[in-house]
Amino acid sequence: METLIDLLLVFPLVFTVSLLFDGIDRKLHARMQRRMGPPIIQPLYDFVKLFSKERIVPTTASSVIFTVLPPIAAAASILGASMLLASLLLGVSIGGDLIVVLYLLAMSSVLVMVGGSSSGNPYGAVGFSRKMSMLIAYEVPLLLSILSVSLKVNSLSYYDVISAQIMAKSMLALAFPSIAIAATAFLICVPAAAEAVPFDVSEAKTEIVYGPLVEYGGPFLALFKLAKSVSNLTLTLLAATLFFYPLTVFGGDSSFGLIALIACLVFALIFWFLTITVPRTIFARLKVGQAFKFYWLVALPLSTAAALLSVLGL
Amino acid sequence: MVDKHGEIKEIEVDYTRLRIPLGPVHPALKEPVSLRVTVRREEILDVDFVLGHVHRGIEALAENRNLIQMLYLVERICGICSHSHTTCYVQALEEIGGITPPERALYLRTLIFELERIHSHLFLLGVMAYEVGFDTLFMFTWHIRESVLDLFEKITGNRVHHSMNTLGGVRWDLDQRLIDDVKATLKDLQKSVHCIYDFFQDKTVEKRLCDVGILDKGIAQKLCVVGPTARGSGVSIDVRKDHPYAAYTHLKDCFSVVVKEKGDVYARTEVRLLELFESINLIQKVLEELPNGPIRVEENVIRLMRRIPEGETISLVEAPRGELLYFVKTNGKDGLWRLKVRTPTIPNVLALKPMLVGCEIADIPVVVASIDPCMACANRLAVVNAITGEEKIVDIDFLRRRRRKTWKL
């Protein structure tokens, strides 16, 4: 019974934590630009406000796809993040849940893309093609870097990766050179997956007016924004737990439960700051060709090397 | 498809082409202009412009106001280069009326002129940073620009429309305290501008600006582009050097014209960055050499206005965006027969097409911003037939014919 309550609590937790992290990100971004910035709970206000707005479906849109996709995208990304949090909280193992999480992560961004192109807006179409190129660019190194972790641990379960770190009493990235390279590749892929500034070519507000999101407003936009911040949370949480599981520093075996959850979330916030907030403050936006080139020339060789090394047992 | 003669016609449709309507409302555009861009994937194949969304009819208004009222109206043609407009207009009137403003007034005009150039260039650099997605630089640049606006407020009482010029001089004087203020601000400014210059050499910024939107020297000369747009393409023109006015007749040798040969967006940006340093030096020179004496002619402005005879002249100034030309024809009864304003954006906007064709969609905002367009200044009346979509630019002959008709009624 208690487990069930815990499980039910995970969904609102994912919702609030991701929006809160988004708010902290905005605040820090603003402070680094010498601005006041919005209050930390601004994304929550935005969410509530957007839900009270009118639902507009453009006449050129195929209305079913246009309206159905936002809830599915939000549900998919929340499900992905909840699986991670539930594993941490309860210490349960589901075989192959890493694959499911990655699938849900990719799904929410594909759904945004398809929803945008169903709007019939030329900016949506351009956004679709840009997002497509970006997906090809970062998805492969992202998968390869996680693959090298599961090759190392010999399991596709999230729980097993963490317990391997607890057993070894060390973060995986610090224990093996192959995983250190994989972690680097993964962290390089995070800004692209999160569409933070140097790689936000598919949204690019001054070029294609938020691309796929151009025709969305009201509740639909709120759901897509939620989906985006939740998948950012998933990404940073994966980085924090798969490569740098924080509780290994203290040793001991009280490694699951509430403390583990909080420690992981704090680490996730640090990774959010380093991989999303900092790049979007200090860089200008790249063009789609330049971003694509960067991922295929830097991230892909890195992650391939990591996978090869971990097969070799380093 | 079957045409009206019953013959079957084959129409070629190219599905790979996409027509993107950019504007009149778009986050990259600060003012309404409609760009109709034809693209294949990311490459731009053709560009078409539609101006006229913010036409205000100031030239027509000029014909039924008196000369002093017009002084404040021409100031409102542009919010960024308001002082350039009034200076240009006042110079024309002073030439027709044979009024010689005192030396100190000319120096003060030049001072505001150069401050305005600094604030306009900082404005554009900020917009440029925003277009490439570098919000931090955008915020930083505009933060610095704020200090120049504060100076304007201290000197003239207004941040945007300074109302500094009047017939035969200027309206506000500088005292020692203000001079010290200006000097202190300039010192800070110089440091900050160095900082911005370093920022613009950031690799990600350079990647977006270099080799984009190239305008050859030949095309630049053919299209008669002016200002930093021309100077970025290796055409060395500057009204301050070529036809000195105000205090530039004395200060002609105190600054150099910044010319870059490359002709891409980065060259145009760099020209503006380096001009900031020139302007700061020039202001320091102005403050050093500021002559003593009155700031305007003794006589009452209204009386001066009544004295201006019938006549016509052309006046030129170097506004921050380039050469600004006024044709003024007075009627001898404190009014105007005709006012013709040629803002720098009118020739510059034509250069956008050769710049844009061959670029990517991602380059559109950057290239459009690089000429520093001021659409409201450039708008001419266009009549659009809503049913057929046919557009017609209204020329002066058409207006004259219309006017004659209404007079007959």
Interface residues (C-beta under 8 A of the other chain):
Chain A: M32 Q33 R34 R35 P122 Y123 A125 V126 S129 V197 P198 D200 V201 A204 K205 T206 E207 I208 V209 R280 T281 I282 F283 A284 R285 L286 K287 V288 G289 Q290
Chain B: L18 R19 I20 P21 H26 P27 A28 V39 R41 E42 A129 Y130 E131 V132 G133 F134 D135 T136 L137 M139 F140 H143 D202 T204 V205 K207 R208 E360 I361 A362 D363 I364 P365
